[in-house]
């Protein structure tokens, strides 16, 4: 199966309904390898949010930590 979607000037894409239904998840992960992008459902995001559940953390702090983790993960993926 394949589907086509337009990327907006803000970098946003609306996933076609049939794709959303197949993924059956509210959170998805993008992987890029050899110039191809794959999307897979993330069944539980709870583990990634557990560090923030014990105390109040300002949104700015959460955003900074997430970007650090994304940058770290990106470095790992590009070495593969």
PyMOL Python script that loads the backbone (N, CA, C, O; Angstrom):
from pymol import cmd

cmd.read_pdbstr("""\
ATOM      1  N   UNK A   1       0.850  -1.169   0.000  1.00  0.00           N
ATOM      2  CA  UNK A   1       0.000   0.000   0.000  1.00  0.00           C
ATOM      3  C   UNK A   1       0.894   1.230   0.000  1.00  0.00           C
ATOM      4  O   UNK A   1       1.968   1.224   0.601  1.00  0.00           O
ATOM      5  N   UNK A   2       0.463   2.255  -0.655  1.00  0.00           N
ATOM      6  CA  UNK A   2       1.164   3.530  -0.623  1.00  0.00           C
ATOM      7  C   UNK A   2       0.142   4.646  -0.600  1.00  0.00           C
ATOM      8  O   UNK A   2      -1.013   4.461  -0.983  1.00  0.00           O
ATOM      9  N   UNK A   3       0.584   5.805  -0.146  1.00  0.00           N
ATOM     10  CA  UNK A   3      -0.282   6.979  -0.100  1.00  0.00           C
ATOM     11  C   UNK A   3       0.596   8.201  -0.328  1.00  0.00           C
ATOM     12  O   UNK A   3       1.800   8.168  -0.070  1.00  0.00           O
ATOM     13  N   UNK A   4      -0.002   9.262  -0.803  1.00  0.00           N
ATOM     14  CA  UNK A   4       0.718  10.501  -1.069  1.00  0.00           C
ATOM     15  C   UNK A   4       0.117  11.601  -0.207  1.00  0.00           C
ATOM     16  O   UNK A   4      -1.101  11.704  -0.061  1.00  0.00           O
ATOM     17  N   UNK A   5       1.002  12.425   0.363  1.00  0.00           N
ATOM     18  CA  UNK A   5       0.552  13.554   1.165  1.00  0.00           C
ATOM     19  C   UNK A   5       1.471  14.734   0.879  1.00  0.00           C
ATOM     20  O   UNK A   5       2.640  14.549   0.541  1.00  0.00           O
ATOM     21  N   UNK A   6       0.949  15.928   1.014  1.00  0.00           N
ATOM     22  CA  UNK A   6       1.715  17.150   0.765  1.00  0.00           C
ATOM     23  C   UNK A   6       2.336  17.638   2.071  1.00  0.00           C
ATOM     24  O   UNK A   6       1.706  17.580   3.127  1.00  0.00           O
ATOM     25  N   UNK A   7       3.576  18.117   1.990  1.00  0.00           N
ATOM     26  CA  UNK A   7       4.236  18.741   3.128  1.00  0.00           C
ATOM     27  C   UNK A   7       3.958  20.237   3.040  1.00  0.00           C
ATOM     28  O   UNK A   7       4.237  20.868   2.020  1.00  0.00           O
ATOM     29  N   UNK A   8       3.406  20.801   4.115  1.00  0.00           N
ATOM     30  CA  UNK A   8       3.075  22.224   4.113  1.00  0.00           C
ATOM     31  C   UNK A   8       4.338  23.067   4.284  1.00  0.00           C
ATOM     32  O   UNK A   8       5.417  22.535   4.546  1.00  0.00           O
ATOM     33  N   UNK A   9       4.196  24.372   4.133  1.00  0.00           N
ATOM     34  CA  UNK A   9       5.334  25.279   4.310  1.00  0.00           C
ATOM     35  C   UNK A   9       5.860  25.252   5.745  1.00  0.00           C
ATOM     36  O   UNK A   9       6.996  25.654   5.996  1.00  0.00           O
ATOM     37  N   UNK A  10       5.041  24.782   6.686  1.00  0.00           N
ATOM     38  CA  UNK A  10       5.471  24.644   8.077  1.00  0.00           C
ATOM     39  C   UNK A  10       6.042  23.260   8.366  1.00  0.00           C
ATOM     40  O   UNK A  10       6.363  22.950   9.513  1.00  0.00           O
ATOM     41  N   UNK A  11       6.170  22.430   7.339  1.00  0.00           N
ATOM     42  CA  UNK A  11       6.732  21.095   7.531  1.00  0.00           C
ATOM     43  C   UNK A  11       5.745  20.085   8.079  1.00  0.00           C
ATOM     44  O   UNK A  11       6.153  19.050   8.606  1.00  0.00           O
ATOM     45  N   UNK A  12       4.477  20.358   7.969  1.00  0.00           N
ATOM     46  CA  UNK A  12       3.455  19.467   8.502  1.00  0.00           C
ATOM     47  C   UNK A  12       2.871  18.586   7.408  1.00  0.00           C
ATOM     48  O   UNK A  12       2.778  18.981   6.246  1.00  0.00           O
ATOM     49  N   UNK A  13       2.480  17.380   7.812  1.00  0.00           N
ATOM     50  CA  UNK A  13       1.856  16.424   6.897  1.00  0.00           C
ATOM     51  C   UNK A  13       0.631  15.848   7.591  1.00  0.00           C
ATOM     52  O   UNK A  13       0.684  15.514   8.775  1.00  0.00           O
ATOM     53  N   UNK A  14      -0.452  15.733   6.872  1.00  0.00           N
ATOM     54  CA  UNK A  14      -1.621  15.030   7.391  1.00  0.00           C
ATOM     55  C   UNK A  14      -1.555  13.616   6.852  1.00  0.00           C
ATOM     56  O   UNK A  14      -1.575  13.398   5.641  1.00  0.00           O
ATOM     57  N   UNK A  15      -1.476  12.655   7.766  1.00  0.00           N
ATOM     58  CA  UNK A  15      -1.457  11.266   7.333  1.00  0.00           C
ATOM     59  C   UNK A  15      -2.841  10.879   6.827  1.00  0.00           C
ATOM     60  O   UNK A  15      -3.838  11.169   7.488  1.00  0.00           O
ATOM     61  N   UNK A  16      -2.920  10.239   5.682  1.00  0.00           N
ATOM     62  CA  UNK A  16      -4.218   9.786   5.176  1.00  0.00           C
ATOM     63  C   UNK A  16      -4.907   8.863   6.190  1.00  0.00           C
ATOM     64  O   UNK A  16      -4.248   8.123   6.921  1.00  0.00           O
ATOM     65  N   UNK A  17      -6.202   8.920   6.218  1.00  0.00           N
ATOM     66  CA  UNK A  17      -6.987   8.156   7.190  1.00  0.00           C
ATOM     67  C   UNK A  17      -6.620   6.672   7.188  1.00  0.00           C
ATOM     68  O   UNK A  17      -6.457   6.077   8.253  1.00  0.00           O
ATOM     69  N   UNK A  18      -6.491   6.081   6.024  1.00  0.00           N
ATOM     70  CA  UNK A  18      -6.195   4.646   5.961  1.00  0.00           C
ATOM     71  C   UNK A  18      -4.857   4.331   6.644  1.00  0.00           C
ATOM     72  O   UNK A  18      -4.722   3.287   7.282  1.00  0.00           O
ATOM     73  N   UNK A  19      -3.883   5.213   6.516  1.00  0.00           N
ATOM     74  CA  UNK A  19      -2.585   5.022   7.166  1.00  0.00           C
ATOM     75  C   UNK A  19      -2.733   5.178   8.677  1.00  0.00           C
ATOM     76  O   UNK A  19      -2.194   4.374   9.438  1.00  0.00           O
ATOM     77  N   UNK A  20      -3.465   6.210   9.120  1.00  0.00           N
ATOM     78  CA  UNK A  20      -3.696   6.399  10.567  1.00  0.00           C
ATOM     79  C   UNK A  20      -4.378   5.187  11.165  1.00  0.00           C
ATOM     80  O   UNK A  20      -4.032   4.750  12.262  1.00  0.00           O
ATOM     81  N   UNK A  21      -5.343   4.645  10.451  1.00  0.00           N
ATOM     82  CA  UNK A  21      -6.053   3.469  10.962  1.00  0.00           C
ATOM     83  C   UNK A  21      -5.140   2.259  11.046  1.00  0.00           C
ATOM     84  O   UNK A  21      -5.234   1.478  11.993  1.00  0.00           O
ATOM     85  N   UNK A  22      -4.264   2.093  10.077  1.00  0.00           N
ATOM     86  CA  UNK A  22      -3.320   0.974  10.115  1.00  0.00           C
ATOM     87  C   UNK A  22      -2.316   1.121  11.259  1.00  0.00           C
ATOM     88  O   UNK A  22      -1.960   0.134  11.903  1.00  0.00           O
ATOM     89  N   UNK A  23      -1.866   2.339  11.508  1.00  0.00           N
ATOM     90  CA  UNK A  23      -0.914   2.566  12.590  1.00  0.00           C
ATOM     91  C   UNK A  23      -1.556   2.372  13.959  1.00  0.00           C
ATOM     92  O   UNK A  23      -0.910   1.871  14.880  1.00  0.00           O
ATOM     93  N   UNK A  24      -2.802   2.759  14.099  1.00  0.00           N
ATOM     94  CA  UNK A  24      -3.565   2.596  15.341  1.00  0.00           C
ATOM     95  C   UNK A  24      -2.794   3.100  16.556  1.00  0.00           C
ATOM     96  O   UNK A  24      -2.742   2.420  17.580  1.00  0.00           O
ATOM     97  N   UNK A  25      -2.195   4.288  16.451  1.00  0.00           N
ATOM     98  CA  UNK A  25      -1.443   4.861  17.560  1.00  0.00           C
ATOM     99  C   UNK A  25      -1.526   6.382  17.499  1.00  0.00           C
ATOM    100  O   UNK A  25      -1.741   6.959  16.433  1.00  0.00           O
ATOM    101  N   UNK A  26      -1.357   7.013  18.631  1.00  0.00           N
ATOM    102  CA  UNK A  26      -1.352   8.480  18.697  1.00  0.00           C
ATOM    103  C   UNK A  26       0.068   9.033  18.580  1.00  0.00           C
ATOM    104  O   UNK A  26       0.254  10.223  18.326  1.00  0.00           O
ATOM    105  N   UNK A  27       1.067   8.171  18.765  1.00  0.00           N
ATOM    106  CA  UNK A  27       2.467   8.578  18.690  1.00  0.00           C
ATOM    107  C   UNK A  27       3.153   7.692  17.660  1.00  0.00           C
ATOM    108  O   UNK A  27       2.964   6.476  17.654  1.00  0.00           O
ATOM    109  N   UNK A  28       3.951   8.306  16.787  1.00  0.00           N
ATOM    110  CA  UNK A  28       4.669   7.537  15.777  1.00  0.00           C
ATOM    111  C   UNK A  28       6.148   7.891  15.816  1.00  0.00           C
ATOM    112  O   UNK A  28       6.534   8.956  16.300  1.00  0.00           O
ATOM    113  N   UNK A  29       6.963   6.991  15.305  1.00  0.00           N
ATOM    114  CA  UNK A  29       8.397   7.206  15.232  1.00  0.00           C
ATOM    115  C   UNK A  29       8.823   7.190  13.775  1.00  0.00           C
ATOM    116  O   UNK A  29       8.384   6.344  12.996  1.00  0.00           O
ATOM    117  N   UNK A  30       9.687   8.137  13.414  1.00  0.00           N
ATOM    118  CA  UNK A  30      10.240   8.193  12.066  1.00  0.00           C
ATOM    119  C   UNK A  30      11.663   7.649  12.111  1.00  0.00           C
ATOM    120  O   UNK A  30      12.435   7.995  13.005  1.00  0.00           O
ATOM    121  N   UNK A  31      12.006   6.810  11.160  1.00  0.00           N
ATOM    122  CA  UNK A  31      13.370   6.315  11.018  1.00  0.00           C
ATOM    123  C   UNK A  31      13.827   6.597   9.595  1.00  0.00           C
ATOM    124  O   UNK A  31      13.089   6.366   8.637  1.00  0.00           O
ATOM    125  N   UNK A  32      15.049   7.097   9.468  1.00  0.00           N
ATOM    126  CA  UNK A  32      15.627   7.371   8.153  1.00  0.00           C
ATOM    127  C   UNK A  32      16.857   6.486   7.997  1.00  0.00           C
ATOM    128  O   UNK A  32      17.757   6.496   8.835  1.00  0.00           O
ATOM    129  N   UNK A  33      16.879   5.726   6.916  1.00  0.00           N
ATOM    130  CA  UNK A  33      18.015   4.848   6.638  1.00  0.00           C
ATOM    131  C   UNK A  33      18.190   4.744   5.137  1.00  0.00           C
ATOM    132  O   UNK A  33      17.253   4.421   4.407  1.00  0.00           O
ATOM    133  N   UNK A  34      19.381   5.018   4.695  1.00  0.00           N
ATOM    134  CA  UNK A  34      19.705   4.931   3.269  1.00  0.00           C
ATOM    135  C   UNK A  34      18.736   5.740   2.404  1.00  0.00           C
ATOM    136  O   UNK A  34      18.342   5.296   1.325  1.00  0.00           O
ATOM    137  N   UNK A  35      18.357   6.913   2.876  1.00  0.00           N
ATOM    138  CA  UNK A  35      17.498   7.789   2.094  1.00  0.00           C
ATOM    139  C   UNK A  35      16.026   7.432   2.104  1.00  0.00           C
ATOM    140  O   UNK A  35      15.239   8.067   1.402  1.00  0.00           O
ATOM    141  N   UNK A  36      15.632   6.442   2.873  1.00  0.00           N
ATOM    142  CA  UNK A  36      14.214   6.065   2.965  1.00  0.00           C
ATOM    143  C   UNK A  36      13.705   6.309   4.377  1.00  0.00           C
ATOM    144  O   UNK A  36      14.406   6.062   5.358  1.00  0.00           O
ATOM    145  N   UNK A  37      12.476   6.797   4.461  1.00  0.00           N
ATOM    146  CA  UNK A  37      11.855   7.087   5.747  1.00  0.00           C
ATOM    147  C   UNK A  37      10.801   6.030   6.026  1.00  0.00           C
ATOM    148  O   UNK A  37       9.965   5.724   5.175  1.00  0.00           O
ATOM    149  N   UNK A  38      10.854   5.475   7.232  1.00  0.00           N
ATOM    150  CA  UNK A  38       9.808   4.556   7.664  1.00  0.00           C
ATOM    151  C   UNK A  38       9.114   5.153   8.883  1.00  0.00           C
ATOM    152  O   UNK A  38       9.714   5.890   9.665  1.00  0.00           O
ATOM    153  N   UNK A  39       7.848   4.820   9.022  1.00  0.00           N
ATOM    154  CA  UNK A  39       7.052   5.281  10.157  1.00  0.00           C
ATOM    155  C   UNK A  39       6.524   4.044  10.865  1.00  0.00           C
ATOM    156  O   UNK A  39       6.005   3.125  10.231  1.00  0.00           O
ATOM    157  N   UNK A  40       6.663   4.031  12.190  1.00  0.00           N
ATOM    158  CA  UNK A  40       6.113   2.922  12.951  1.00  0.00           C
ATOM    159  C   UNK A  40       5.379   3.463  14.170  1.00  0.00           C
ATOM    160  O   UNK A  40       5.743   4.512  14.703  1.00  0.00           O
ATOM    161  N   UNK A  41       4.358   2.758  14.608  1.00  0.00           N
ATOM    162  CA  UNK A  41       3.625   3.217  15.789  1.00  0.00           C
ATOM    163  C   UNK A  41       4.445   3.012  17.050  1.00  0.00           C
ATOM    164  O   UNK A  41       5.197   2.044  17.161  1.00  0.00           O
ATOM    165  N   UNK A  42       4.298   3.926  17.998  1.00  0.00           N
ATOM    166  CA  UNK A  42       4.878   3.777  19.327  1.00  0.00           C
ATOM    167  C   UNK A  42       3.706   3.423  20.223  1.00  0.00           C
ATOM    168  O   UNK A  42       2.813   4.238  20.451  1.00  0.00           O
ATOM    169  N   UNK A  43       3.721   2.228  20.716  1.00  0.00           N
ATOM    170  CA  UNK A  43       2.566   1.736  21.481  1.00  0.00           C
ATOM    171  C   UNK A  43       2.438   2.386  22.851  1.00  0.00           C
ATOM    172  O   UNK A  43       1.326   2.554  23.351  1.00  0.00           O
ATOM    173  N   UNK A  44       3.573   2.758  23.473  1.00  0.00           N
ATOM    174  CA  UNK A  44       3.505   3.383  24.781  1.00  0.00           C
ATOM    175  C   UNK A  44       4.567   4.457  24.898  1.00  0.00           C
ATOM    176  O   UNK A  44       5.760   4.182  24.769  1.00  0.00           O
ATOM    177  N   UNK A  45       4.131   5.670  25.142  1.00  0.00           N
ATOM    178  CA  UNK A  45       5.066   6.772  25.330  1.00  0.00           C
ATOM    179  C   UNK A  45       5.359   6.973  26.809  1.00  0.00           C
ATOM    180  O   UNK A  45       6.144   7.852  27.165  1.00  0.00           O
ATOM    181  N   UNK A  46       4.747   6.178  27.674  1.00  0.00           N
ATOM    182  CA  UNK A  46       4.872   6.381  29.117  1.00  0.00           C
ATOM    183  C   UNK A  46       6.315   6.319  29.586  1.00  0.00           C
ATOM    184  O   UNK A  46       6.719   7.122  30.427  1.00  0.00           O
ATOM    185  N   UNK A  47       7.088   5.405  29.074  1.00  0.00           N
ATOM    186  CA  UNK A  47       8.472   5.273  29.499  1.00  0.00           C
ATOM    187  C   UNK A  47       9.282   6.517  29.216  1.00  0.00           C
ATOM    188  O   UNK A  47      10.126   6.898  30.027  1.00  0.00           O
ATOM    189  N   UNK A  48       9.049   7.154  28.096  1.00  0.00           N
ATOM    190  CA  UNK A  48       9.816   8.340  27.742  1.00  0.00           C
ATOM    191  C   UNK A  48       9.417   9.560  28.565  1.00  0.00           C
ATOM    192  O   UNK A  48      10.161  10.540  28.613  1.00  0.00           O
ATOM    193  N   UNK A  49       8.269   9.515  29.204  1.00  0.00           N
ATOM    194  CA  UNK A  49       7.809  10.650  30.001  1.00  0.00           C
ATOM    195  C   UNK A  49       8.010  10.451  31.502  1.00  0.00           C
ATOM    196  O   UNK A  49       7.744  11.366  32.282  1.00  0.00           O
ATOM    197  N   UNK A  50       8.475   9.268  31.920  1.00  0.00           N
ATOM    198  CA  UNK A  50       8.561   8.957  33.344  1.00  0.00           C
ATOM    199  C   UNK A  50       9.488   9.902  34.105  1.00  0.00           C
ATOM    200  O   UNK A  50       9.261  10.145  35.290  1.00  0.00           O
ATOM    201  N   UNK A  51      10.523  10.442  33.461  1.00  0.00           N
ATOM    202  CA  UNK A  51      11.444  11.345  34.145  1.00  0.00           C
ATOM    203  C   UNK A  51      10.752  12.635  34.583  1.00  0.00           C
ATOM    204  O   UNK A  51      11.237  13.322  35.483  1.00  0.00           O
ATOM    205  N   UNK A  52       9.634  12.966  33.959  1.00  0.00           N
ATOM    206  CA  UNK A  52       8.952  14.217  34.261  1.00  0.00           C
ATOM    207  C   UNK A  52       7.741  14.023  35.179  1.00  0.00           C
ATOM    208  O   UNK A  52       7.083  15.000  35.535  1.00  0.00           O
ATOM    209  N   UNK A  53       7.443  12.806  35.559  1.00  0.00           N
ATOM    210  CA  UNK A  53       6.214  12.544  36.299  1.00  0.00           C
ATOM    211  C   UNK A  53       6.349  12.770  37.804  1.00  0.00           C
ATOM    212  O   UNK A  53       5.332  12.892  38.487  1.00  0.00           O
ATOM    213  N   UNK A  54       7.557  12.829  38.340  1.00  0.00           N
ATOM    214  CA  UNK A  54       7.745  12.915  39.784  1.00  0.00           C
ATOM    215  C   UNK A  54       7.659  14.340  40.328  1.00  0.00           C
ATOM    216  O   UNK A  54       7.381  14.537  41.511  1.00  0.00           O
ATOM    217  N   UNK A  55       7.893  15.320  39.483  1.00  0.00           N
ATOM    218  CA  UNK A  55       7.889  16.705  39.949  1.00  0.00           C
ATOM    219  C   UNK A  55       7.470  17.622  38.809  1.00  0.00           C
ATOM    220  O   UNK A  55       7.470  17.235  37.640  1.00  0.00           O
ATOM    221  N   UNK A  56       7.118  18.827  39.176  1.00  0.00           N
ATOM    222  CA  UNK A  56       6.770  19.818  38.154  1.00  0.00           C
ATOM    223  C   UNK A  56       8.031  20.254  37.437  1.00  0.00           C
ATOM    224  O   UNK A  56       9.017  20.620  38.076  1.00  0.00           O
ATOM    225  N   UNK A  57       8.005  20.218  36.130  1.00  0.00           N
ATOM    226  CA  UNK A  57       9.124  20.684  35.321  1.00  0.00           C
ATOM    227  C   UNK A  57       8.559  21.692  34.341  1.00  0.00           C
ATOM    228  O   UNK A  57       7.603  21.386  33.629  1.00  0.00           O
ATOM    229  N   UNK A  58       9.129  22.893  34.287  1.00  0.00           N
ATOM    230  CA  UNK A  58       8.629  23.892  33.329  1.00  0.00           C
ATOM    231  C   UNK A  58       8.750  23.371  31.897  1.00  0.00           C
ATOM    232  O   UNK A  58       9.664  22.611  31.578  1.00  0.00           O
ATOM    233  N   UNK A  59       7.833  23.782  31.057  1.00  0.00           N
ATOM    234  CA  UNK A  59       7.814  23.329  29.665  1.00  0.00           C
ATOM    235  C   UNK A  59       9.150  23.587  28.979  1.00  0.00           C
ATOM    236  O   UNK A  59       9.612  22.757  28.196  1.00  0.00           O
ATOM    237  N   UNK A  60       9.769  24.711  29.259  1.00  0.00           N
ATOM    238  CA  UNK A  60      11.056  25.028  28.647  1.00  0.00           C
ATOM    239  C   UNK A  60      12.091  23.955  28.995  1.00  0.00           C
ATOM    240  O   UNK A  60      12.876  23.550  28.138  1.00  0.00           O
ATOM    241  N   UNK A  61      12.094  23.499  30.239  1.00  0.00           N
ATOM    242  CA  UNK A  61      13.029  22.455  30.663  1.00  0.00           C
ATOM    243  C   UNK A  61      12.765  21.133  29.958  1.00  0.00           C
ATOM    244  O   UNK A  61      13.695  20.438  29.549  1.00  0.00           O
ATOM    245  N   UNK A  62      11.497  20.797  29.822  1.00  0.00           N
ATOM    246  CA  UNK A  62      11.129  19.563  29.119  1.00  0.00           C
ATOM    247  C   UNK A  62      11.574  19.650  27.665  1.00  0.00           C
ATOM    248  O   UNK A  62      12.167  18.712  27.133  1.00  0.00           O
ATOM    249  N   UNK A  63      11.289  20.769  27.032  1.00  0.00           N
ATOM    250  CA  UNK A  63      11.640  20.960  25.622  1.00  0.00           C
ATOM    251  C   UNK A  63      13.153  20.830  25.423  1.00  0.00           C
ATOM    252  O   UNK A  63      13.599  20.163  24.490  1.00  0.00           O
ATOM    253  N   UNK A  64      13.936  21.460  26.290  1.00  0.00           N
ATOM    254  CA  UNK A  64      15.395  21.388  26.177  1.00  0.00           C
ATOM    255  C   UNK A  64      15.891  19.952  26.328  1.00  0.00           C
ATOM    256  O   UNK A  64      16.760  19.514  25.574  1.00  0.00           O
ATOM    257  N   UNK A  65      15.346  19.219  27.296  1.00  0.00           N
ATOM    258  CA  UNK A  65      15.758  17.836  27.516  1.00  0.00           C
ATOM    259  C   UNK A  65      15.390  16.950  26.326  1.00  0.00           C
ATOM    260  O   UNK A  65      16.179  16.101  25.911  1.00  0.00           O
ATOM    261  N   UNK A  66      14.204  17.150  25.787  1.00  0.00           N
ATOM    262  CA  UNK A  66      13.770  16.362  24.629  1.00  0.00           C
ATOM    263  C   UNK A  66      14.694  16.611  23.446  1.00  0.00           C
ATOM    264  O   UNK A  66      15.089  15.669  22.759  1.00  0.00           O
ATOM    265  N   UNK A  67      15.046  17.881  23.201  1.00  0.00           N
ATOM    266  CA  UNK A  67      15.936  18.186  22.077  1.00  0.00           C
ATOM    267  C   UNK A  67      17.312  17.562  22.274  1.00  0.00           C
ATOM    268  O   UNK A  67      17.926  17.104  21.310  1.00  0.00           O
ATOM    269  N   UNK A  68      17.805  17.537  23.511  1.00  0.00           N
ATOM    270  CA  UNK A  68      19.084  16.881  23.785  1.00  0.00           C
ATOM    271  C   UNK A  68      19.005  15.399  23.459  1.00  0.00           C
ATOM    272  O   UNK A  68      19.913  14.840  22.844  1.00  0.00           O
ATOM    273  N   UNK A  69      17.903  14.759  23.876  1.00  0.00           N
ATOM    274  CA  UNK A  69      17.736  13.325  23.621  1.00  0.00           C
ATOM    275  C   UNK A  69      17.575  13.043  22.129  1.00  0.00           C
ATOM    276  O   UNK A  69      18.099  12.047  21.632  1.00  0.00           O
ATOM    277  N   UNK A  70      16.864  13.898  21.416  1.00  0.00           N
ATOM    278  CA  UNK A  70      16.697  13.734  19.970  1.00  0.00           C
ATOM    279  C   UNK A  70      18.048  13.871  19.277  1.00  0.00           C
ATOM    280  O   UNK A  70      18.383  13.077  18.397  1.00  0.00           O
ATOM    281  N   UNK A  71      18.820  14.875  19.673  1.00  0.00           N
ATOM    282  CA  UNK A  71      20.140  15.080  19.070  1.00  0.00           C
ATOM    283  C   UNK A  71      21.043  13.890  19.349  1.00  0.00           C
ATOM    284  O   UNK A  71      21.797  13.463  18.474  1.00  0.00           O
ATOM    285  N   UNK A  72      20.973  13.357  20.546  1.00  0.00           N
ATOM    286  CA  UNK A  72      21.782  12.190  20.907  1.00  0.00           C
ATOM    287  C   UNK A  72      21.370  10.976  20.080  1.00  0.00           C
ATOM    288  O   UNK A  72      22.225  10.248  19.576  1.00  0.00           O
ATOM    289  N   UNK A  73      20.078  10.758  19.941  1.00  0.00           N
ATOM    290  CA  UNK A  73      19.577   9.622  19.163  1.00  0.00           C
ATOM    291  C   UNK A  73      19.917   9.789  17.687  1.00  0.00           C
ATOM    292  O   UNK A  73      20.223   8.809  17.008  1.00  0.00           O
ATOM    293  N   UNK A  74      19.866  11.010  17.191  1.00  0.00           N
ATOM    294  CA  UNK A  74      20.178  11.265  15.787  1.00  0.00           C
ATOM    295  C   UNK A  74      21.614  10.905  15.494  1.00  0.00           C
ATOM    296  O   UNK A  74      21.910  10.337  14.442  1.00  0.00           O
ATOM    297  N   UNK A  75      22.516  11.228  16.409  1.00  0.00           N
ATOM    298  CA  UNK A  75      23.911  10.881  16.244  1.00  0.00           C
ATOM    299  C   UNK A  75      24.126   9.379  16.185  1.00  0.00           C
ATOM    300  O   UNK A  75      24.993   8.902  15.452  1.00  0.00           O
ATOM    301  N   UNK A  76      23.350   8.637  16.945  1.00  0.00           N
ATOM    302  CA  UNK A  76      23.445   7.177  16.927  1.00  0.00           C
ATOM    303  C   UNK A  76      22.941   6.595  15.614  1.00  0.00           C
ATOM    304  O   UNK A  76      23.518   5.639  15.096  1.00  0.00           O
ATOM    305  N   UNK A  77      21.867   7.165  15.071  1.00  0.00           N
ATOM    306  CA  UNK A  77      21.286   6.651  13.824  1.00  0.00           C
ATOM    307  C   UNK A  77      22.160   6.931  12.628  1.00  0.00           C
ATOM    308  O   UNK A  77      22.199   6.119  11.703  1.00  0.00           O
ATOM    309  N   UNK A  78      22.868   8.055  12.607  1.00  0.00           N
ATOM    310  CA  UNK A  78      23.667   8.400  11.438  1.00  0.00           C
ATOM    311  C   UNK A  78      24.934   7.560  11.352  1.00  0.00           C
ATOM    312  O   UNK A  78      25.539   7.463  10.284  1.00  0.00           O
ATOM    313  N   UNK A  79      25.340   6.956  12.457  1.00  0.00           N
ATOM    314  CA  UNK A  79      26.551   6.130  12.452  1.00  0.00           C
ATOM    315  C   UNK A  79      26.271   4.738  11.913  1.00  0.00           C
ATOM    316  O   UNK A  79      27.204   4.006  11.584  1.00  0.00           O
ATOM    317  N   UNK A  80      25.017   4.363  11.819  1.00  0.00           N
ATOM    318  CA  UNK A  80      24.659   2.994  11.400  1.00  0.00           C
ATOM    319  C   UNK A  80      24.861   2.772   9.931  1.00  0.00           C
ATOM    320  O   UNK A  80      24.605   1.677   9.430  1.00  0.00           O
TER     321      UNK A  80
END
""", "prot")
cmd.dss("prot")
cmd.show_as("cartoon", "prot")
cmd.util.cbc("prot")
cmd.orient("prot")
